[in-house]
Amino acid sequence: MKAAILYKPYDIRIEEVDIPEIGPNEVLLRIKAVGICGSDVHFYKTGRCGSFVVKEPLVLGHEASGEVVEVGENVTNVKKGDRVAIEPGFPCGFCYYCKSGRYNLCPNVKFYGAPPIHGAFREYAPAHAAFVYKLPDNVTFEEGALIEPLAVGMQGVKRCNMEDGAVIAVFGCGPVGLLTLQAAKACGAGYAIATDLLDYRLELAEKVGADVIINVSKEDVVKRVMEITDGRGADVVFEVSGSERAFKDALRIVRPGGSIVQIGIFEKEEISFDPALLIDKELTLFGVFRYANVYEPAIRLVSAGKIKLKPLITHTFPLDDIGRAFEVIIKKEGNPVKVIIKP
């Protein structure tokens, strides 16, 4: 089978490798669609993402869907031919975090495309059967691949216990930001403010549910949000950009007693901010690391038409052209939002 293997920054090669063997609790999947995530771009450009470093040749990719072509002897939840979305992290099942239901924090998790675990930019991949989910007939493979970034947004909404009718702000309208916005609206947010630096992303945010859009390169976001909310501020701010400036602005525009949900990964290991804002406003700060127990509700919301994934898909490439796909994202050619690889 073919696989796209990253050897070093900007050096990704299509090579023939063996089809993986599976264990008794696993399934073998023919990969049909894989989204390129921001973390994949970090690995492609620098050979690392956060604390993860590519030390040996690696297959990237974790936003994936596929068709079941083989099942292990203990597998009963899916069968050959089933169309599935893949939750790409396979926890140990035995540690404190797994047993408490927060398996996304499992220290022994095996996650697609996170060194040293090979990911989904290949024609076939194994997966633990407990972490594949059947796709309804009205959900395409391309949409199935986007359940993964949608799950991040769903996790953020679940973490903050958002009240019905809440005023929310989403800082950063990349794919995860756009999906967080939709997840919040689908789960009861009453009014959504979206911010970004790029007009084309903001236009898309408006199409998928934002009530107000703000280009932070052209407007004072703090002043504008306070005007919109009559001086009260947003109930919940989802910070998805990973910008130090955005985090500081989030502290200023969230209302006293409100919440900030930090989803974006900061480029720097340390940032500076005024801690008095956290204390004086009695804020709650939530971190979001991947997701747990949200794939099935995410798929239901997409199938019901309450969350729209297709508008985010701007480019598709075959596996052989994956290098070109990365360049489109890096150079922002053709206003990319979500780029899909189809092995």
Buried (B, 14 or more C-beta within 10 A) or exposed (E): BBBBBBBEBBEBEBEEBEBBEBEEBBBBBBBBBBBBBBBBBBBBBEBBBEEBEBEEBBBBBBBBBBBBBBBBEEBEEBEEEBBBBBBBBBBEEEBEBBEEEBBBBBEEBBBBBBBEBBBBBBBBBBBBBBBBBBBEEEBBBBBBBBBBBBBBBBBBBBBBEBEEEBBBBBBBBBBBBBBBBBBBBBBEBBBBBBBBBBEBBBBBBBEBBBBBBBBBEEEEBBEBBBEBBEEBBBBBBBBBBBBBEBBBBBBBBBBEEBBBBBBBBBEEEEEEEEEEBBEEBEBBBBEBEBBBBBBEBBBEBBBEEBBBBEEBBBBBBEBEBBBEBBEBBEEEEEBBBBBBBBB
